[in-house]
Amino acid sequence: MFTPNLVDALDGSDALTKRRRAAADRAAALGLPSFTEEVWRYTPIDDLDADRYAFGTPGGSAGPEGLVAGVDDDAAAVIRVTNGAIVDVSVQAHGISVMTLDDGAEDLIGIVAPEGPDVFGDWNLALSAAPVAIRIEPGAVITAPVVVHVHTDADGLAWFPRLVVVAGRTSQATVIEHHTGGDAPALICPLTELSLGDGAHLGHLTVQELGDAAWQLVNHCSDVGRDANLRIGHVAMGGAYARARIGTDMTGRGGHSEIDAVYFGRGNSTLDFRTFQTHVAPHTTSDLLFKGAVDDHARVVYTGLIRIEADAFHVVAEQTNRNLKLSPHAWAESVPNLEIENNDVQCSHASSTGPVDADQRFYLESRGVPTEVAEALVVRGFFDEVLDALPSQQISASVRRRIDELVSTAVMETA
């Protein structure tokens, strides 16, 4: 499926083609990963059948609005990419530049991730046919969100969306990345790069609503400059196997990152999260909170690492993962880790996996609340903390409604 000669058919300058070929050669040498590798532990990666998919850029129409319905109405910019091709770019606000391969995007590709964090990241650099770069001008304050819709509905398609966001010095903006899909099998390997200049404030929210037959392998790479503030939100609601590798590098003194995720696994899906909070500079902080539920025979995997480099003193870093099992057949694995090379730090990590809290349910039942209603209320309350932290409250409200529907269905089936 993936061969270096595919690069020759793609647009781009000679310099980009050279970089593409180098990435393809690296990826081809690595080969596809195996669950025996630690970073792919607990995953179904050995089930990936490359022969089911064909690389292409057929394009198509825009996808459904789903959980981001209404957000486009007041957006600062809207970009639509479908099946490997750019469908539409619309910019309504000053201080934003949206670039494609035709007008400068290739100069920004790799600004954070010059090489892929894994083999799929290298294939992304090699085969990303329709990369999009968004530049927020220094000092610009963009109050409305920038929305990027990424849709996949071509049967058996493999493609590699790439988004680069460069937030200039002291700028402020929010970018929403919305991934949707049809019912057909597909392999989608996105890579997102976020570069924050000194003093920049950037929110980035990924909303994933893929079909039940899709495989998604995400790489998310961020570089946080001096006194910059990054808020990452991730919502995962679909996919047969949906993996998100989220890395934040705190390279500027005084930088802060907040990473929050909410997810709900159903059917036979597997949701896989790998997070890397890397503190390179001193006086930096990071806070991670991932909360999710698994029902039916669904599985969730969380592995997180906080790494403190030797020169990163006065660092505060936290990492928390909580999982609810709504079915005896559901399964969750949570593995937080710390690597600390400086003693002048404050770090904590915590994880929990279990059914709905019996004491909380009993408290409500003792006050006349029916059992099924009590259980639904406990589950809804479980998500409130992380939903309130997402960069878009409009989308938080939509996700809360979706979770209410899923919880009500799960409780009714249990009853």
C-alpha positions in Angstrom: 0.0 0.0 0.0 2.7 2.5 1.0 5.6 2.7 -1.3 8.1 5.6 -1.9 7.3 5.9 -5.6 3.9 7.3 -4.6 5.7 10.6 -3.8 6.5 11.2 -7.5 2.8 11.8 -8.3 2.3 14.6 -5.7 2.6 18.3 -6.2 5.3 20.4 -4.6 8.6 22.0 -5.1 11.8 20.1 -5.7 12.8 20.8 -2.0 9.5 19.3 -0.7 9.8 16.3 -3.0 13.2 15.6 -1.6 11.9 15.8 1.9 9.0 13.6 1.0 11.3 10.9 -0.5 13.5 11.0 2.6 10.5 10.5 4.8 9.1 7.7 2.6 12.5 5.9 2.7 12.6 6.2 6.6 9.0 4.8 6.8 9.6 2.0 4.4 12.7 1.0 6.3 10.8 0.9 9.6 7.8 -1.1 8.3 4.5 -1.3 10.0 4.6 -1.5 13.8 3.7 -4.4 16.0 1.9 -4.7 19.4 5.1 -6.2 20.8 6.6 -2.6 20.7 6.0 -0.8 24.0 4.4 2.3 22.3 1.8 -0.1 20.6 1.2 -2.3 23.6 -2.4 -3.3 24.2 -3.4 -2.2 20.7 -4.8 -4.2 17.7 -2.2 -2.7 15.4 -1.3 -6.3 14.2 -4.8 -6.4 12.7 -4.0 -3.6 10.3 -4.4 -5.1 6.8 -2.6 -2.8 4.5 -4.0 -4.6 1.4 -7.5 -3.3 2.3 -6.6 0.3 1.5 -5.3 2.3 -1.5 -3.7 5.7 -1.3 -5.5 8.3 -3.3 -7.0 11.9 -3.4 -10.4 11.5 -4.9 -11.9 14.5 -3.1 -15.7 14.8 -2.6 -18.3 16.8 -0.9 -18.2 18.3 2.6 -19.1 16.1 5.5 -21.9 16.5 8.2 -21.7 19.2 10.8 -22.3 16.7 13.7 -21.1 17.9 17.0 -19.8 21.2 15.6 -23.2 22.2 14.1 -23.6 26.0 14.1 -19.9 26.8 14.8 -19.2 27.7 11.1 -21.8 30.5 11.2 -19.6 32.9 13.1 -16.2 31.3 12.3 -13.1 33.4 11.5 -12.2 30.9 8.8 -13.6 27.6 7.5 -11.5 25.0 5.7 -12.9 21.8 4.2 -10.8 18.9 3.2 -12.4 15.7 1.9 -10.8 12.4 0.9 -7.4 14.0 0.4 -8.4 17.1 -1.5 -9.2 20.7 -0.4 -12.9 21.4 -1.1 -13.1 25.0 0.2 -11.3 27.7 2.0 -13.1 30.8 3.4 -11.5 33.5 5.6 -13.6 36.1 7.2 -11.3 37.7 9.8 -8.2 39.9 9.6 -5.0 38.6 11.1 -5.3 35.0 9.7 -3.6 33.5 6.6 -4.6 30.1 5.3 -2.1 28.5 3.0 -2.1 25.5 0.8 0.6 23.9 -1.4 -0.1 26.6 -4.0 0.7 29.5 -1.8 3.3 28.7 0.8 2.1 25.9 3.0 5.2 23.8 2.3 7.5 26.3 4.0 5.7 25.6 7.3 5.4 21.8 7.1 7.7 20.3 9.7 8.1 23.4 11.8 7.4 21.3 14.9 7.7 17.8 13.5 10.4 17.7 10.8 10.3 13.9 11.1 7.3 11.8 12.1 7.0 10.8 15.7 6.3 7.3 14.3 6.1 5.5 11.0 2.7 7.0 10.2 4.0 10.5 10.8 6.8 9.9 8.3 4.2 8.6 5.8 2.2 11.7 6.5 5.1 13.9 5.5 5.7 11.8 2.4 2.1 11.5 1.2 0.1 14.5 2.5 -1.4 15.7 -0.7 -3.5 18.6 0.6 -1.7 20.1 3.6 -3.2 23.2 5.2 -1.2 25.9 7.1 -2.8 28.5 9.3 -0.8 31.5 10.4 -2.1 33.8 13.2 -0.3 37.1 12.8 1.7 38.5 15.8 -0.5 40.4 18.2 -3.8 39.3 16.4 -6.7 38.6 18.7 -9.1 36.3 16.9 -12.3 35.9 18.9 -14.1 33.6 16.6 -12.9 30.0 16.0 -11.0 28.8 12.9 -12.7 25.5 11.8 -11.1 22.8 9.8 -13.4 20.0 8.6 -11.7 16.7 7.6 -14.1 14.2 6.0 -13.6 10.6 4.8 -16.2 8.6 2.9 -14.4 6.9 0.1 -14.4 3.1 0.4 -10.9 1.6 1.2 -9.1 5.0 1.0 -5.8 5.7 2.8 -4.8 9.3 3.1 -2.8 11.7 5.3 -4.3 15.0 6.4 -1.8 17.6 7.7 -2.6 20.8 9.5 0.0 23.3 10.6 -0.9 26.2 13.0 1.6 28.9 13.7 0.5 31.3 16.4 2.5 34.5 16.3 3.9 36.3 19.3 1.2 37.4 21.8 -1.6 36.3 19.4 -4.8 34.7 20.6 -6.9 32.2 18.6 -8.9 28.9 18.8 -8.7 26.2 16.1 -11.3 23.4 15.8 -10.4 20.3 13.9 -13.4 18.2 13.0 -13.0 14.7 11.7 -16.0 12.8 10.3 -16.5 9.7 8.2 -19.0 7.5 6.5 -19.6 3.8 7.0 -16.9 2.5 4.5 -13.6 1.2 5.7 -10.8 3.7 5.5 -7.4 4.5 7.0 -6.8 8.1 8.0 -3.4 9.2 9.4 -3.5 12.9 10.3 -0.6 15.0 11.7 -1.2 18.3 13.4 1.6 20.7 14.3 1.0 23.6 16.7 3.8 26.2 17.1 3.2 28.9 19.7 5.4 32.1 19.7 6.3 33.9 22.9 3.2 35.0 24.8 0.8 33.4 22.4 -2.5 31.9 23.6 -3.8 29.1 21.4 -6.7 26.7 21.9 -7.0 23.6 19.7 -9.9 21.2 19.8 -10.2 17.9 17.9 -13.6 16.4 17.5 -13.6 12.9 16.1 -16.8 11.4 14.8 -15.7 8.6 12.5 -17.7 5.6 11.2 -17.5 2.2 12.8 -15.2 0.8 10.1 -12.5 3.5 10.1 -9.0 3.3 11.4 -7.5 6.6 12.5 -3.8 7.1 13.6 -3.3 10.7 14.8 0.0 12.4 15.5 -0.4 15.7 17.4 2.8 17.7 18.0 3.1 21.0 19.8 5.9 23.5 20.7 5.1 26.0 23.4 7.2 29.2 23.5 8.1 31.5 26.3 5.1 32.6 28.5 2.8 31.0 25.9 -0.4 29.2 26.8 -1.8 26.1 24.9 -5.2 24.5 25.6 -5.7 21.2 23.8 -9.0 19.4 23.8 -9.8 16.0 22.3 -13.2 14.4 21.8 -13.3 10.8 20.5 -16.6 9.3 19.7 -16.1 6.8 16.8 -13.8 4.6 14.8 -13.0 0.9 14.8 -9.6 1.8 16.1 -8.8 5.5 16.8 -5.4 6.3 18.2 -4.2 9.8 19.2 -0.6 10.4 20.0 -0.5 13.9 21.7 2.9 15.4 22.4 3.5 18.9 24.0 7.1 20.2 24.2 7.5 23.0 26.7 10.5 24.7 25.2 10.0 28.3 26.4 10.4 29.5 30.0 7.1 30.2 31.6 5.0 28.2 29.1 1.8 26.4 30.1 -0.2 23.6 28.5 -3.5 22.1 29.4 -4.6 18.9 27.7 -8.1 17.6 28.2 -9.9 14.7 26.5 -13.4 13.1 26.7 -14.2 9.8 25.0 -16.9 7.2 24.8 -16.3 3.8 23.3 -19.1 1.5 22.1 -19.5 -1.7 20.2 -16.2 -3.3 19.4 -14.2 -0.1 19.1 -10.8 0.6 20.5 -9.7 4.1 21.6 -6.0 4.5 22.2 -4.3 7.6 23.7 -0.6 8.1 24.1 0.4 11.5 25.7 3.9 13.0 26.1 4.3 16.1 28.3 7.9 17.1 27.8 9.4 19.9 29.8 12.6 21.3 28.3 12.6 24.8 29.8 12.4 25.9 33.5 9.3 27.5 35.1 6.9 25.6 32.9 3.6 23.9 33.8 1.3 21.3 32.3 -1.9 19.8 33.4 -3.6 16.7 31.7 -7.0 15.3 32.4 -8.5 12.5 30.3 -11.9 11.0 31.2 -13.9 8.4 29.3 -16.4 5.6 29.4 -16.5 2.3 27.6 -19.6 0.2 26.9 -20.5 -3.0 25.2 -17.2 -4.8 24.2 -15.3 -1.5 23.6 -11.7 -1.0 24.8 -9.7 2.0 25.8 -5.9 2.3 26.3 -4.2 5.3 27.9 -0.4 5.6 28.3 1.0 8.9 29.5 4.5 10.2 30.1 5.6 13.3 31.9 9.3 13.9 31.1 11.3 16.6 32.9 14.7 17.4 31.2 17.8 18.1 33.3 17.6 21.9 32.9 13.9 22.2 33.6 13.7 23.3 37.2 10.6 24.9 38.9 8.3 22.7 36.9 4.8 21.7 37.9 3.2 18.9 35.9 0.1 16.8 36.5 -1.5 13.9 34.7 -4.8 12.2 35.5 -6.8 9.5 33.6 -10.2 8.2 34.8 -12.2 5.5 33.1 -15.7 4.2 33.6 -16.7 0.7 32.6 -20.4 0.6 31.8 -20.4 -3.0 30.7 -18.8 -6.1 32.3 -17.4 -6.9 28.8 -15.7 -3.5 28.3 -12.0 -3.2 29.0 -9.7 -0.3 30.0 -5.9 0.0 30.5 -4.3 3.0 32.1 -0.5 3.4 32.5 0.8 6.8 33.6 4.6 7.3 33.8 7.1 9.8 35.0 10.7 10.5 33.9 12.3 13.2 36.0 15.9 14.4 35.6 15.6 17.5 37.9 14.8 17.5 41.6 13.3 21.0 41.8 9.9 20.0 40.4 6.3 19.1 41.4 4.8 16.2 39.5 1.9 13.9 40.0 0.1 11.2 38.1 -3.1 9.3 38.9 -5.4 6.8 37.1 -8.5 4.8 37.9 -10.7 2.3 36.1 -13.9 0.9 37.4 -17.7 0.8 37.3 -20.1 3.5 38.3 -19.4 4.5 41.9 -21.8 2.5 44.1 -21.8 5.0 47.0 -22.8 7.9 44.7 -25.6 5.8 43.1 -26.9 4.7 46.5 -26.9 8.3 47.7 -29.3 9.2 44.9 -31.3 6.0 45.3 -31.8 6.7 49.0 -33.5 10.0 48.0 -36.0 8.3 45.8 -34.1 8.5 42.5 -34.7 5.3 40.4 -31.6 3.1 39.9 -31.3 3.7 36.2 -31.7 7.4 36.5 -29.2 7.5 39.4 -26.6 5.7 37.4 -27.1 8.0 34.4 -26.7 11.1 36.6 -23.5 9.8 38.1 -22.0 9.1 34.6 -23.1 12.6 33.3 -21.5 14.2 36.4 -18.3 12.3 35.8 -17.7 14.1 32.5 -18.6 17.6 33.7 -15.1 18.6 34.8 -13.4 17.8 31.5 -16.2 19.1 29.3 -16.1 22.5 31.1 -12.3 22.7 30.2 -12.7 22.2 26.5 -11.7 25.3 24.4 -15.2 25.7 22.9 -18.2 25.8 25.2 -20.6 25.6 22.3 -19.1 22.2 21.3 -18.9 21.2 25.0 -22.7 21.6 25.1 -23.1 19.4 22.0 -20.8 16.7 23.4 -22.7 16.8 26.7 -26.0 16.2 24.8 -24.4 13.3 22.8 -23.1 11.7 26.0 -26.5 12.1 27.6 -28.0 10.1 24.7 -25.3 7.4 24.9 -25.6 7.0 28.6 -29.4 6.8 28.5 -29.1 4.1 25.9 -26.5 2.2 27.8 -28.5 2.3 31.1 -31.7 1.2 29.3 -29.9 -1.8 27.8 -28.4 -2.7 31.1 -31.8 -2.5 32.8 
